[in-house]
Amino acid sequence: MHRYLKLNETEESRKMKKALLILLAVCTVLMCSCSGVGTDISDSLTPPKPSGELYDIQKALEAYAGSKVHLVYPSSGAYRSAIITKDINSDGEYEVFAFYSTKTDDNTTVMHLNYIMHSGGKWKSVTDIQVDCSGVESVEFMRLDESATPKVIVNWNRFSGLNKQLSVYSIDLGVLTEITSVPVSEYSACDFEGDGTNDLLGIYLDAEKKSAQATLWELDGGSLNVKSTCRIDGTVTSYYSPSISKLPDGTPAMFIDADKATGIITEVLYVRGGALISAFSSPDTGENTRTLRVSEVRADDFDGDGRIDIPLSVKLPLIPGKTETDSVYMTTWNSFDGNVFTPIKSTVINYRDGYQMVIPEEWKNNFTVDRRTDERQRIMYRWDGENAELGEEILRIQAVKVSDWEKKRSSFEEYEEIMRSDEFVYAVKFSNSALTPELATVKENFSILNSKLWRGNR
């Protein structure tokens, strides 16, 4: 008899211990021959042989697939093991989902999802599903309908970073069955409509046609149905992983950054009145110009309020004698309510040395920056906008290797330390200007960048 949802303390303790033992055993075997986790990692389930429960799981997989099974690991998400154990139906028994690959006669890779369950006192392979893909992007388990049993959601890699396959599977009467598969470039799962049931929101870029579409699906009656679609910018070249954040009114939205030849954009997708809405893309062309920026930083929760903010960039006045390639941009962080941007703070970002500084309000429209990359310096000057003239120096920020700072301190006598990382000491030299702030203000406004949010880092 199945035990659903509520377990007593003894049963819960037994389940946790059992899961831990299985996972520890899986990790022990995999770490013997795996060098790390990445998009193309695979290994063989070969000697040394495990013992105990994992040995029985391995034998069940080998009984179906053979002794040389090439395991494949999800490259992102919460589940990174090639063998995932989960009590998906809350009956006190763990199911096992194994990902592996085989080769056809013409050397084409075929992915497999093998469902292994414990029945009659032993582990056995129940279902093996073949998928014409090259790898596993991510795996998650989520309720998508009124059923108490979560669905298995697998995002498969096809043969390019933009070409993936989102598959949804259900377990019915002990059998793993595919509900549907749809092409995506990225996706998120969330209750976008606020009706208590999770939806799937996927975007797909047809790079050849330079067109892209966002689609909202819901699972109903055992099939995945399209609820709404909208156009998005099709001139992008790649996407970053999406994030779910709430707008100020509580509406959940997908935020996703994308690279273009001319910069980076942020798409925001949410549901209003049952319709999927792209906040920034033109309904006629799909193009998103509102968030296009030269700044290399991606959308993030800048002010720590739990909601994602969007950076926009403004070019600062060019230092006399410099060329356009020397241009420096001010990045203004904005909250977004679904219609209007509200500026929060403006920053100057140094990507090479890994820091940003919030600009005092009195500086706005009154300053510019001289970027001296080789010297690891940024010099802030007052700017006379009325006469388009360069004014006096306000301050300069210097990044110094920690070892140089300690050994050659006399070379930096005019500088005061702001902050340090493992690699650099960041120091400031003040000048005599009406705009020159106090050291405490600079320290308060200075921060080290999260490199994961730079353009190019996924």
TIMARFI-646786 format. One record per residue (C-alpha): chain; residue number from 1; x, y, z. Coordinates in steps of 0.25 Angstrom, whole numbers, plus 5000, padded with zeros to 4 digits. Layout:
NODE   chaine   num     px     py     pz
NODE        A   NUM      X      Y      Z
...
***
This chain:
NODE   chaine   num     px     py     pz
NODE        A     1   5000   5000   5000
NODE        A     2   5006   5014   4996
NODE        A     3   5008   5024   5007
NODE        A     4   5006   5038   5001
NODE        A     5   5011   5052   5005
NODE        A     6   5012   5050   5020
NODE        A     7   5022   5042   5026
NODE        A     8   5025   5040   5041
NODE        A     9   5038   5044   5047
NODE        A    10   5044   5030   5047
NODE        A    11   5040   5028   5032
NODE        A    12   5046   5041   5028
NODE        A    13   5059   5038   5036
NODE        A    14   5060   5025   5028
NODE        A    15   5057   5031   5015
NODE        A    16   5068   5042   5017
NODE        A    17   5078   5032   5021
NODE        A    18   5075   5023   5010
NODE        A    19   5076   5034   5000
NODE        A    20   5089   5039   5006
NODE        A    21   5095   5025   5005
NODE        A    22   5091   5024   4990
NODE        A    23   5096   5037   4986
NODE        A    24   5109   5035   4994
NODE        A    25   5111   5022   4987
NODE        A    26   5108   5029   4973
NODE        A    27   5118   5040   4976
NODE        A    28   5129   5030   4980
NODE        A    29   5128   5022   4967
NODE        A    30   5126   5034   4958
NODE        A    31   5138   5042   4964
NODE        A    32   5147   5030   4962
NODE        A    33   5148   5033   4947
NODE        A    34   5141   5047   4945
NODE        A    35   5150   5059   4944
NODE        A    36   5138   5069   4947
NODE        A    37   5125   5074   4943
NODE        A    38   5123   5081   4929
NODE        A    39   5115   5081   4916
NODE        A    40   5122   5069   4910
NODE        A    41   5125   5061   4922
NODE        A    42   5122   5046   4920
NODE        A    43   5128   5034   4927
NODE        A    44   5127   5019   4927
NODE        A    45   5120   5011   4939
NODE        A    46   5132   5001   4939
NODE        A    47   5140   4995   4951
NODE        A    48   5143   4997   4962
NODE        A    49   5130   4991   4965
NODE        A    50   5121   4998   4975
NODE        A    51   5115   4990   4986
NODE        A    52   5101   4990   4993
NODE        A    53   5089   4997   4987
NODE        A    54   5097   5004   4976
NODE        A    55   5102   4991   4971
NODE        A    56   5088   4986   4970
NODE        A    57   5084   4999   4962
NODE        A    58   5097   4997   4953
NODE        A    59   5093   4983   4950
NODE        A    60   5079   4987   4947
NODE        A    61   5084   4997   4937
NODE        A    62   5095   4987   4931
NODE        A    63   5084   4977   4930
NODE        A    64   5077   4986   4920
NODE        A    65   5088   4994   4913
NODE        A    66   5100   4985   4914
NODE        A    67   5113   4986   4923
NODE        A    68   5119   4998   4916
NODE        A    69   5109   5009   4919
NODE        A    70   5114   5023   4916
NODE        A    71   5108   5032   4926
NODE        A    72   5104   5046   4923
NODE        A    73   5103   5058   4933
NODE        A    74   5094   5069   4933
NODE        A    75   5102   5082   4931
NODE        A    76   5093   5092   4939
NODE        A    77   5082   5092   4949
NODE        A    78   5080   5086   4963
NODE        A    79   5082   5071   4958
NODE        A    80   5096   5069   4953
NODE        A    81   5098   5054   4954
NODE        A    82   5096   5044   4943
NODE        A    83   5088   5035   4953
NODE        A    84   5078   5043   4960
NODE        A    85   5070   5036   4972
NODE        A    86   5057   5043   4976
NODE        A    87   5044   5038   4983
NODE        A    88   5036   5045   4972
NODE        A    89   5022   5039   4976
NODE        A    90   5025   5040   4992
NODE        A    91   5022   5026   4994
NODE        A    92   5035   5023   5002
NODE        A    93   5042   5017   4991
NODE        A    94   5052   5023   4982
NODE        A    95   5052   5023   4967
NODE        A    96   5065   5024   4959
NODE        A    97   5067   5032   4946
NODE        A    98   5079   5029   4939
NODE        A    99   5085   5037   4927
NODE        A   100   5094   5030   4917
NODE        A   101   5098   5030   4902
NODE        A   102   5100   5020   4891
NODE        A   103   5106   5021   4877
NODE        A   104   5099   5017   4865
NODE        A   105   5106   5009   4853
NODE        A   106   5109   5023   4847
NODE        A   107   5115   5028   4860
NODE        A   108   5103   5037   4863
NODE        A   109   5100   5040   4878
NODE        A   110   5087   5035   4884
NODE        A   111   5083   5039   4898
NODE        A   112   5075   5030   4907
NODE        A   113   5067   5032   4919
NODE        A   114   5066   5020   4927
NODE        A   115   5055   5018   4938
NODE        A   116   5059   5008   4949
NODE        A   117   5050   5005   4961
NODE        A   118   5050   4996   4973
NODE        A   119   5040   4985   4972
NODE        A   120   5039   4972   4979
NODE        A   121   5051   4974   4987
NODE        A   122   5060   4977   4975
NODE        A   123   5064   4988   4965
NODE        A   124   5060   4987   4951
NODE        A   125   5060   4995   4938
NODE        A   126   5045   4998   4935
NODE        A   127   5046   5008   4923
NODE        A   128   5057   5013   4914
NODE        A   129   5054   5025   4905
NODE        A   130   5063   5028   4893
NODE        A   131   5065   5043   4890
NODE        A   132   5072   5048   4877
NODE        A   133   5080   5058   4885
NODE        A   134   5095   5061   4888
NODE        A   135   5094   5063   4903
NODE        A   136   5086   5067   4916
NODE        A   137   5085   5082   4919
NODE        A   138   5077   5081   4932
NODE        A   139   5067   5072   4939
NODE        A   140   5056   5076   4949
NODE        A   141   5044   5070   4956
NODE        A   142   5031   5079   4957
NODE        A   143   5016   5078   4958
NODE        A   144   5010   5083   4945
NODE        A   145   4995   5079   4947
NODE        A   146   4986   5074   4958
NODE        A   147   4993   5061   4960
NODE        A   148   5001   5059   4973
NODE        A   149   5012   5053   4965
NODE        A   150   5022   5063   4959
NODE        A   151   5026   5062   4945
NODE        A   152   5040   5059   4940
NODE        A   153   5045   5071   4932
NODE        A   154   5058   5069   4923
NODE        A   155   5064   5080   4915
NODE        A   156   5073   5072   4905
NODE        A   157   5084   5078   4897
NODE        A   158   5083   5076   4882
NODE        A   159   5094   5080   4873
NODE        A   160   5096   5095   4877
NODE        A   161   5095   5104   4889
NODE        A   162   5082   5110   4883
NODE        A   163   5076   5097   4879
NODE        A   164   5070   5089   4891
NODE        A   165   5059   5080   4893
NODE        A   166   5049   5081   4905
NODE        A   167   5043   5068   4909
NODE        A   168   5032   5065   4919
NODE        A   169   5030   5051   4925
NODE        A   170   5020   5045   4934
NODE        A   171   5020   5033   4943
NODE        A   172   5007   5025   4942
NODE        A   173   5005   5011   4947
NODE        A   174   5020   5010   4949
NODE        A   175   5024   5013   4934
NODE        A   176   5031   5026   4930
NODE        A   177   5024   5032   4918
NODE        A   178   5027   5044   4909
NODE        A   179   5016   5054   4909
NODE        A   180   5022   5063   4899
NODE        A   181   5035   5069   4894
NODE        A   182   5037   5084   4888
NODE        A   183   5048   5091   4883
NODE        A   184   5054   5102   4892
NODE        A   185   5066   5111   4893
NODE        A   186   5063   5114   4908
NODE        A   187   5052   5112   4917
NODE        A   188   5046   5114   4931
NODE        A   189   5036   5107   4940
NODE        A   190   5027   5115   4949
NODE        A   191   5013   5119   4952
NODE        A   192   5013   5130   4943
NODE        A   193   4997   5131   4943
NODE        A   194   4996   5131   4958
NODE        A   195   4985   5120   4957
NODE        A   196   4993   5110   4967
NODE        A   197   4999   5102   4955
NODE        A   198   5012   5103   4949
NODE        A   199   5014   5107   4934
NODE        A   200   5025   5105   4925
NODE        A   201   5030   5117   4918
NODE        A   202   5040   5115   4906
NODE        A   203   5047   5123   4896
NODE        A   204   5052   5119   4883
NODE        A   205   5062   5126   4873
NODE        A   206   5062   5122   4859
NODE        A   207   5076   5128   4856
NODE        A   208   5075   5125   4841
NODE        A   209   5062   5133   4839
NODE        A   210   5066   5143   4850
NODE        A   211   5053   5141   4857
NODE        A   212   5049   5138   4871
NODE        A   213   5037   5134   4879
NODE        A   214   5033   5132   4894
NODE        A   215   5022   5122   4897
NODE        A   216   5014   5119   4909
NODE        A   217   5010   5105   4911
NODE        A   218   5001   5098   4921
NODE        A   219   4999   5083   4924
NODE        A   220   4984   5080   4923
NODE        A   221   4977   5067   4920
NODE        A   222   4990   5059   4919
NODE        A   223   4995   5068   4908
NODE        A   224   5004   5081   4907
NODE        A   225   4995   5092   4901
NODE        A   226   5000   5106   4896
NODE        A   227   4993   5117   4904
NODE        A   228   4999   5129   4898
NODE        A   229   5011   5133   4889
NODE        A   230   5018   5146   4886
NODE        A   231   5030   5151   4878
NODE        A   232   5043   5155   4884
NODE        A   233   5056   5160   4878
NODE        A   234   5061   5150   4867
NODE        A   235   5074   5157   4864
NODE        A   236   5081   5152   4876
NODE        A   237   5093   5142   4875
NODE        A   238   5092   5135   4889
NODE        A   239   5084   5135   4902
NODE        A   240   5088   5134   4917
NODE        A   241   5081   5126   4927
NODE        A   242   5068   5132   4930
NODE        A   243   5063   5136   4944
NODE        A   244   5050   5137   4950
NODE        A   245   5047   5150   4958
NODE        A   246   5034   5157   4962
NODE        A   247   5030   5171   4957
NODE        A   248   5026   5181   4968
NODE        A   249   5011   5177   4968
NODE        A   250   5015   5162   4970
NODE        A   251   5014   5157   4956
NODE        A   252   5025   5147   4953
NODE        A   253   5033   5150   4941
NODE        A   254   5045   5143   4933
NODE        A   255   5057   5152   4932
NODE        A   256   5067   5147   4921
NODE        A   257   5079   5154   4915
NODE        A   258   5084   5152   4901
NODE        A   259   5096   5156   4893
NODE        A   260   5095   5164   4880
NODE        A   261   5105   5168   4871
NODE        A   262   5103   5182   4876
NODE        A   263   5102   5180   4891
NODE        A   264   5094   5172   4901
NODE        A   265   5079   5173   4904
NODE        A   266   5069   5168   4914
NODE        A   267   5056   5162   4911
NODE        A   268   5045   5162   4921
NODE        A   269   5033   5153   4919
NODE        A   270   5020   5152   4928
NODE        A   271   5005   5149   4927
NODE        A   272   4994   5159   4927
NODE        A   273   4980   5155   4926
NODE        A   274   4984   5141   4920
NODE        A   275   4993   5147   4909
NODE        A   276   5008   5146   4909
NODE        A   277   5015   5159   4908
NODE        A   278   5029   5163   4904
NODE        A   279   5031   5176   4911
NODE        A   280   5042   5182   4902
NODE        A   281   5041   5175   4888
NODE        A   282   5033   5182   4877
NODE        A   283   5020   5174   4874
NODE        A   284   5023   5177   4859
NODE        A   285   5038   5174   4858
NODE        A   286   5041   5167   4871
NODE        A   287   5053   5176   4872
NODE        A   288   5057   5181   4886
NODE        A   289   5064   5194   4886
NODE        A   290   5059   5199   4900
NODE        A   291   5069   5191   4908
NODE        A   292   5081   5190   4897
NODE        A   293   5094   5194   4904
NODE        A   294   5108   5195   4902
NODE        A   295   5110   5191   4917
NODE        A   296   5115   5177   4918
NODE        A   297   5108   5175   4931
NODE        A   298   5095   5166   4932
NODE        A   299   5082   5169   4939
NODE        A   300   5083   5166   4954
NODE        A   301   5077   5170   4968
NODE        A   302   5086   5182   4969
NODE        A   303   5079   5188   4982
NODE        A   304   5076   5175   4989
NODE        A   305   5061   5176   4989
NODE        A   306   5059   5162   4984
NODE        A   307   5055   5167   4970
NODE        A   308   5064   5168   4957
NODE        A   309   5068   5181   4952
NODE        A   310   5072   5185   4938
NODE        A   311   5085   5192   4935
NODE        A   312   5085   5203   4924
NODE        A   313   5097   5210   4918
NODE        A   314   5100   5225   4915
NODE        A   315   5113   5229   4908
NODE        A   316   5121   5239   4916
NODE        A   317   5127   5251   4909
NODE        A   318   5140   5247   4901
NODE        A   319   5153   5252   4907
NODE        A   320   5160   5262   4898
NODE        A   321   5170   5255   4889
NODE        A   322   5164   5241   4891
NODE        A   323   5157   5233   4880
NODE        A   324   5143   5226   4880
NODE        A   325   5150   5213   4884
NODE        A   326   5154   5220   4897
NODE        A   327   5139   5223   4901
NODE        A   328   5134   5220   4915
NODE        A   329   5120   5218   4919
NODE        A   330   5112   5220   4931
NODE        A   331   5103   5209   4935
NODE        A   332   5090   5213   4941
NODE        A   333   5082   5202   4949
NODE        A   334   5067   5202   4948
NODE        A   335   5055   5195   4954
NODE        A   336   5044   5192   4945
NODE        A   337   5029   5191   4948
NODE        A   338   5025   5185   4935
NODE        A   339   5024   5198   4928
NODE        A   340   5033   5209   4934
NODE        A   341   5048   5209   4937
NODE        A   342   5051   5216   4951
NODE        A   343   5066   5219   4952
NODE        A   344   5073   5214   4965
NODE        A   345   5087   5217   4964
NODE        A   346   5098   5220   4954
NODE        A   347   5111   5213   4953
NODE        A   348   5125   5213   4946
NODE        A   349   5129   5199   4944
NODE        A   350   5143   5194   4941
NODE        A   351   5142   5180   4935
NODE        A   352   5157   5178   4934
NODE        A   353   5160   5180   4949
NODE        A   354   5147   5175   4954
NODE        A   355   5140   5187   4961
NODE        A   356   5129   5197   4960
NODE        A   357   5127   5210   4967
NODE        A   358   5114   5217   4970
NODE        A   359   5114   5231   4965
NODE        A   360   5109   5242   4974
NODE        A   361   5097   5250   4970
NODE        A   362   5105   5263   4969
NODE        A   363   5114   5257   4958
NODE        A   364   5103   5253   4948
NODE        A   365   5104   5262   4936
NODE        A   366   5117   5268   4942
NODE        A   367   5128   5257   4940
NODE        A   368   5135   5248   4931
NODE        A   369   5145   5237   4932
NODE        A   370   5159   5235   4926
NODE        A   371   5161   5220   4924
NODE        A   372   5176   5216   4925
NODE        A   373   5176   5201   4924
NODE        A   374   5190   5198   4923
NODE        A   375   5193   5206   4936
NODE        A   376   5180   5200   4943
NODE        A   377   5175   5214   4946
NODE        A   378   5162   5221   4944
NODE        A   379   5163   5236   4946
NODE        A   380   5150   5244   4948
NODE        A   381   5149   5258   4943
NODE        A   382   5139   5269   4945
NODE        A   383   5132   5272   4931
NODE        A   384   5127   5286   4927
NODE        A   385   5115   5282   4919
NODE        A   386   5111   5296   4915
NODE        A   387   5124   5299   4909
NODE        A   388   5128   5284   4906
NODE        A   389   5141   5286   4913
NODE        A   390   5149   5277   4922
NODE        A   391   5151   5282   4936
NODE        A   392   5160   5278   4948
NODE        A   393   5162   5264   4953
NODE        A   394   5153   5259   4964
NODE        A   395   5160   5246   4967
NODE        A   396   5167   5234   4962
NODE        A   397   5165   5219   4965
NODE        A   398   5177   5210   4964
NODE        A   399   5177   5195   4964
NODE        A   400   5190   5189   4970
NODE        A   401   5194   5175   4971
NODE        A   402   5194   5172   4986
NODE        A   403   5209   5168   4986
NODE        A   404   5213   5181   4979
NODE        A   405   5204   5189   4989
NODE        A   406   5212   5182   5001
NODE        A   407   5226   5183   4995
NODE        A   408   5225   5196   4988
NODE        A   409   5216   5204   4998
NODE        A   410   5225   5216   4996
NODE        A   411   5221   5217   4981
NODE        A   412   5206   5219   4986
NODE        A   413   5208   5229   4997
NODE        A   414   5197   5238   4991
NODE        A   415   5187   5227   4991
NODE        A   416   5178   5222   5001
NODE        A   417   5172   5208   5001
NODE        A   418   5158   5206   4998
NODE        A   419   5156   5191   4998
NODE        A   420   5164   5178   4994
NODE        A   421   5161   5165   4987
NODE        A   422   5170   5153   4987
NODE        A   423   5177   5159   4975
NODE        A   424   5177   5174   4976
NODE        A   425   5177   5185   4986
NODE        A   426   5168   5196   4981
NODE        A   427   5173   5210   4985
NODE        A   428   5168   5225   4982
NODE        A   429   5176   5238   4981
NODE        A   430   5168   5250   4983
NODE        A   431   5170   5264   4976
NODE        A   432   5165   5278   4980
NODE        A   433   5151   5279   4974
NODE        A   434   5138   5283   4978
NODE        A   435   5133   5269   4974
NODE        A   436   5143   5262   4982
NODE        A   437   5136   5252   4992
NODE        A   438   5141   5247   5006
NODE        A   439   5148   5234   5007
NODE        A   440   5137   5228   5014
NODE        A   441   5127   5232   5003
NODE        A   442   5136   5225   4993
NODE        A   443   5137   5212   5001
NODE        A   444   5122   5212   5003
NODE        A   445   5120   5213   4988
NODE        A   446   5131   5204   4983
NODE        A   447   5129   5189   4981
NODE        A   448   5135   5177   4974
NODE        A   449   5128   5171   4962
NODE        A   450   5121   5158   4962
NODE        A   451   5129   5152   4950
NODE        A   452   5117   5142   4947
NODE        A   453   5109   5154   4943
NODE        A   454   5118   5159   4932
NODE        A   455   5115   5158   4918
NODE        A   456   5121   5145   4912
NODE        A   457   5120   5137   4926
NODE        A   458   5109   5127   4926
***
